[in-house]
């Protein structure tokens, strides 16, 4: 039981760290520091990249801080999907 809790904690922290990394990417895009590494063809591309980073960070942080670990699914539904794929 304790090992499962550690796995859940590790998985949650991985989502949160990934979200923080995307926030960092959005930050250096917003400040213009990223232009030393990536040369965008147009300012609209840079703004789009910034928005994608912010959206990805929001999604990852939402998953990391959510209380529900997974969506439970019935075994009958799993078997039905498996039978349809064959």
Secondary structure, DSSP 8 states (H G I E B T S, - for coil): -HHHHHHHHHHHHHHHHHHHHHHHHHHHHHHTGGGGT---SSHHHHHHHHHHHHHHHHHHHHHHH-S-------HHHHHHHHHHH-
